Amino acid sequence: MRPYVITTDSSADLEDSYLKEHQIGMVSLNCLLDGEVYNAENPLPVKEFYAKIRAGAMPTTAQVNPEQARVLFEPYIKQGMDVLHLAFSSGLSGSCQSAVIAANELMEEYPDSRIVVVDTLLAAMGQGLLVYRAVQKKEAGMPLEELARWCEENKMKIASYVTVDDLNHLYRGGRISRSSAVLGSMVGIKPIIRINDEGKLEVIGKARGRKKAVQTIIEKLMDLIQDGEKTVFISHGDCLEEAEAIRDTLVEKYGIEETMINFVGPVVGSHTGAGVLAVFAMAKSR
């Protein structure tokens, strides 16, 4: 049995230290801002990114292309390793399809190789949570094909609940409809969003005020969380104190034992704007 590596996209919002510690490969989507292209090779500090958005900048993103995916995969193949790639939701980006194209081309050129691409239908630290669980199982000795099946079976059991300050960023990026974006202009009304079974963002409700919106996303997540599950991931758009307050509530009120907090990176943050908050956990369903 050939050894294998887990890879993912920069949209998973996992810290560089975690990626390095667990030898996870990563391919970077591009963020275009003020005429400059930012990515893993030319990073923009996240706090600076959100400062630019608050000042009125309108960033855009570009999906991973097949050549970029090939550059990620081929060195592992040449080293005699197979690849399990956990890709950004096809409902939000074409990056997954680019990975599939690159994988098929490489497996034709290297017939002994195996590259499995899983469309996670997830984003941000929801995608990161699937990577995290997959890494645990790989390090416990699970073979590639078995782990790929596990990811396919369990990706629909990661619940993602989100609130943003302004839905117009999501509308501008084509992630939600105009009718949904109208909600974002209502003074004092904050949207409640989830990532649905198609891997798309779906506005499922509204709350009056930020505090109520945060309370609602916590309650919805905890209503669905798997029995005995004690891990929740939390993403934020440069509002760390609020993310830490969510963590404290989860620990003190709900008995959550393990949390990971990180920024919503430029890939997703370009479409959510500053102030986004999101919670993710293994759940009974999405």
C-alpha positions as CSV (number, residue, x, y, z in Angstrom):
1,M,0.0,0.0,0.0
2,R,1.4,3.4,-1.1
3,P,1.7,6.2,1.5
4,Y,-0.6,9.1,1.0
5,V,-0.9,12.8,1.8
6,I,-4.0,14.9,2.6
7,T,-4.3,18.2,0.7
8,T,-6.8,21.0,0.6
9,D,-7.4,24.6,-0.5
10,S,-6.6,27.9,1.3
11,S,-10.4,28.3,1.7
12,A,-10.2,25.8,4.6
13,D,-8.8,28.6,6.9
14,L,-6.4,26.4,8.8
15,E,-3.4,28.0,10.4
16,D,0.0,27.5,8.7
17,S,1.4,26.0,11.8
18,Y,-1.3,23.2,11.8
19,L,-0.7,22.5,8.0
20,K,3.0,22.2,8.6
21,E,2.7,20.1,11.7
22,H,0.5,17.5,10.0
23,Q,2.2,17.8,6.5
24,I,-1.0,18.9,4.8
25,G,-0.6,20.2,1.2
26,M,-2.4,23.4,0.3
27,V,-3.2,25.1,-3.0
28,S,-4.1,28.8,-2.8
29,L,-6.9,30.7,-4.4
30,N,-6.1,34.2,-5.5
31,C,-7.5,37.3,-3.9
32,L,-7.5,40.5,-6.1
33,L,-7.5,43.7,-4.2
34,D,-6.5,47.2,-5.2
35,G,-4.8,45.9,-8.3
36,E,-2.7,43.4,-6.4
37,V,-2.9,39.6,-6.5
38,Y,-2.6,38.0,-3.1
39,N,-2.1,34.3,-2.3
40,A,0.1,32.0,-0.3
41,E,3.1,33.2,-2.3
42,N,2.2,36.9,-1.8
43,P,0.2,36.9,1.4
44,L,-1.8,39.9,2.8
45,P,-2.0,40.0,6.6
46,V,-5.6,39.3,7.5
47,K,-6.1,42.3,9.7
48,E,-4.8,44.5,6.9
49,F,-7.2,42.8,4.5
50,Y,-10.2,43.6,6.7
51,A,-9.0,47.1,7.3
52,K,-9.0,47.6,3.5
53,I,-12.6,46.2,3.3
54,R,-13.8,48.6,6.1
55,A,-12.2,51.4,4.2
56,G,-14.3,50.5,1.1
57,A,-12.2,48.1,-0.9
58,M,-14.0,45.5,-3.0
59,P,-11.9,42.4,-3.3
60,T,-12.6,39.6,-5.7
61,T,-11.3,36.0,-5.9
62,A,-10.1,33.6,-8.6
63,Q,-10.5,29.9,-8.4
64,V,-7.7,27.4,-8.5
65,N,-7.0,26.4,-12.1
66,P,-6.0,22.9,-13.2
67,E,-2.3,23.8,-13.6
68,Q,-2.2,25.1,-10.0
69,A,-3.8,21.8,-8.8
70,R,-1.2,19.9,-10.8
71,V,1.6,21.8,-9.2
72,L,0.2,20.7,-5.8
73,F,-0.3,17.1,-6.7
74,E,2.6,16.1,-8.9
75,P,5.5,16.4,-6.5
76,Y,3.8,13.9,-4.2
77,I,3.1,11.5,-7.0
78,K,6.8,11.7,-8.1
79,Q,7.8,10.8,-4.5
80,G,5.6,7.6,-4.7
81,M,2.8,9.0,-2.6
82,D,-1.0,9.1,-3.3
83,V,-3.2,12.1,-2.6
84,L,-6.6,12.7,-0.9
85,H,-7.7,16.2,-1.8
86,L,-10.5,17.8,0.2
87,A,-11.7,20.6,-2.0
88,F,-13.6,23.8,-1.5
89,S,-17.4,23.5,-2.2
90,S,-18.3,23.2,-5.9
91,G,-21.4,25.2,-5.0
92,L,-19.1,28.2,-4.3
93,S,-16.1,27.8,-6.6
94,G,-14.8,25.9,-9.6
95,S,-11.6,24.9,-7.8
96,C,-12.9,21.4,-7.1
97,Q,-13.4,20.7,-10.8
98,S,-9.9,22.0,-11.6
99,A,-8.6,19.5,-9.1
100,V,-10.5,16.7,-10.7
101,I,-9.1,17.6,-14.1
102,A,-5.5,17.7,-12.8
103,A,-6.0,14.5,-10.9
104,N,-7.3,12.6,-14.0
105,E,-4.4,13.9,-16.2
106,L,-1.8,12.9,-13.6
107,M,-3.3,9.4,-13.1
108,E,-3.1,8.9,-16.9
109,E,0.6,9.9,-16.9
110,Y,1.4,8.0,-13.7
111,P,-0.7,4.8,-13.9
112,D,0.4,3.5,-10.5
113,S,-0.8,6.7,-8.7
114,R,-4.1,7.4,-7.0
115,I,-5.5,10.9,-6.5
116,V,-9.0,11.1,-4.8
117,V,-10.8,14.4,-4.9
118,V,-13.6,14.9,-2.4
119,D,-16.0,17.8,-3.1
120,T,-16.5,18.8,0.6
121,L,-19.5,21.0,-0.2
122,L,-18.0,23.1,2.6
123,A,-16.1,26.3,3.1
124,A,-14.0,28.1,5.7
125,M,-13.5,26.2,8.9
126,G,-16.3,23.8,8.1
127,Q,-14.0,22.6,5.3
128,G,-11.2,22.9,7.9
129,L,-13.1,20.7,10.3
130,L,-13.4,17.9,7.7
131,V,-9.7,18.2,7.1
132,Y,-9.0,18.0,10.8
133,R,-11.1,14.9,11.3
134,A,-9.5,13.3,8.2
135,V,-6.0,14.0,9.5
136,Q,-6.9,12.3,12.8
137,K,-8.0,9.2,11.0
138,K,-5.1,9.1,8.7
139,E,-2.7,9.4,11.6
140,A,-4.5,6.6,13.3
141,G,-3.7,4.4,10.3
142,M,-6.9,4.5,8.1
143,P,-6.1,3.7,4.5
144,L,-6.7,6.2,1.7
145,E,-9.8,4.5,0.1
146,E,-11.4,4.0,3.5
147,L,-10.8,7.5,4.5
148,A,-12.1,8.9,1.2
149,R,-15.4,6.9,1.8
150,W,-15.5,8.3,5.4
151,C,-15.2,11.8,4.1
152,E,-17.9,11.3,1.5
153,E,-20.2,9.8,4.2
154,N,-19.6,12.5,6.8
155,K,-19.2,15.7,4.9
156,M,-23.0,16.1,5.0
157,K,-22.8,15.9,8.8
158,I,-20.9,19.1,9.3
159,A,-23.2,21.9,10.2
160,S,-22.2,25.5,9.4
161,Y,-24.1,28.5,10.7
162,V,-23.0,32.1,9.8
163,T,-24.0,35.7,10.4
164,V,-22.7,38.7,8.6
165,D,-23.0,42.4,9.0
166,D,-23.9,43.1,5.4
167,L,-25.3,40.7,2.8
168,N,-24.4,43.0,-0.1
169,H,-20.9,41.5,-0.2
170,L,-22.4,38.0,-0.8
171,Y,-24.8,39.4,-3.4
172,R,-22.0,41.3,-5.2
173,G,-20.0,38.0,-5.4
174,G,-23.0,36.1,-6.8
175,R,-23.3,33.9,-3.7
176,I,-26.9,34.9,-2.9
177,S,-29.8,36.3,-4.8
178,R,-30.9,40.0,-4.9
179,S,-34.0,39.2,-2.8
180,S,-31.9,37.7,-0.1
181,A,-29.6,40.7,-0.2
182,V,-32.4,43.0,0.5
183,L,-32.4,41.7,4.1
184,G,-28.8,43.0,4.4
185,S,-30.0,46.6,4.0
186,M,-32.6,46.4,6.8
187,V,-31.4,48.5,9.7
188,G,-30.8,46.4,12.8
189,I,-31.6,43.1,11.1
190,K,-28.9,40.5,10.8
191,P,-29.1,37.4,8.6
192,I,-28.8,33.8,9.7
193,I,-27.0,31.7,7.0
194,R,-26.1,28.1,6.6
195,I,-24.2,26.1,4.0
196,N,-26.8,23.8,2.5
197,D,-26.7,20.3,1.1
198,E,-25.6,21.7,-2.3
199,G,-22.7,23.5,-0.7
200,K,-24.2,26.9,-1.3
201,L,-24.9,29.7,1.1
202,E,-28.6,29.9,2.1
203,V,-30.3,32.6,4.1
204,I,-32.5,30.8,6.5
205,G,-33.7,33.5,8.9
206,K,-33.0,36.8,10.5
207,A,-32.5,38.2,13.9
208,R,-32.9,41.7,15.4
209,G,-29.4,42.8,16.3
210,R,-26.0,41.3,16.4
211,K,-26.3,39.8,19.9
212,K,-29.5,37.9,18.9
213,A,-27.9,36.7,15.7
214,V,-24.9,35.3,17.5
215,Q,-27.2,33.6,20.0
216,T,-29.3,32.1,17.2
217,I,-26.3,30.5,15.3
218,I,-25.1,29.0,18.5
219,E,-28.5,27.6,19.4
220,K,-29.0,26.2,15.9
221,L,-25.6,24.5,15.9
222,M,-26.2,23.0,19.4
223,D,-29.6,21.7,18.4
224,L,-28.0,19.7,15.6
225,I,-24.7,18.6,17.1
226,Q,-24.0,14.9,17.3
227,D,-24.6,13.3,20.7
228,G,-21.4,13.4,22.7
229,E,-19.6,15.7,20.2
230,K,-17.4,18.1,22.1
231,T,-15.6,20.0,19.3
232,V,-16.6,23.3,17.7
233,F,-14.7,25.4,15.2
234,I,-15.3,29.2,15.1
235,S,-14.4,31.6,12.3
236,H,-14.4,35.4,12.5
237,G,-13.9,38.4,10.2
238,D,-11.5,40.4,12.4
239,C,-13.8,40.3,15.5
240,L,-11.8,38.1,17.8
241,E,-13.4,39.2,21.0
242,E,-16.8,38.1,19.8
243,A,-15.4,34.8,18.6
244,E,-13.9,34.3,22.0
245,A,-17.2,35.1,23.7
246,I,-18.9,32.4,21.5
247,R,-16.2,30.0,22.7
248,D,-16.8,30.9,26.3
249,T,-20.6,30.3,25.9
250,L,-20.0,27.0,24.3
251,V,-17.7,25.8,27.1
252,E,-19.7,27.2,30.0
253,K,-23.3,26.6,28.8
254,Y,-22.9,23.6,26.5
255,G,-19.9,21.7,27.9
256,I,-17.9,21.9,24.7
257,E,-14.3,20.8,25.4
258,E,-12.3,21.6,22.3
259,T,-12.5,24.7,20.1
260,M,-10.4,26.1,17.3
261,I,-10.7,29.8,16.4
262,N,-9.3,31.4,13.3
263,F,-9.9,34.2,10.9
264,V,-12.1,33.9,7.9
265,G,-9.4,34.2,5.3
266,P,-9.4,36.5,2.2
267,V,-10.8,33.7,0.0
268,V,-14.2,33.6,1.9
269,G,-13.8,37.0,3.6
270,S,-13.9,38.7,0.2
271,H,-17.5,37.6,-0.1
272,T,-18.7,38.0,3.5
273,G,-17.0,41.3,4.5
274,A,-15.7,42.2,7.9
275,G,-17.5,41.2,11.0
276,V,-18.6,37.7,9.8
277,L,-19.0,35.1,12.5
278,A,-19.5,31.3,11.9
279,V,-19.7,28.1,13.9
280,F,-19.1,24.6,12.7
281,A,-19.5,21.1,14.3
282,M,-20.1,17.4,13.4
283,A,-23.8,17.2,13.5
284,K,-26.8,14.9,12.8
285,S,-27.2,16.8,9.5
286,R,-26.5,20.2,8.0
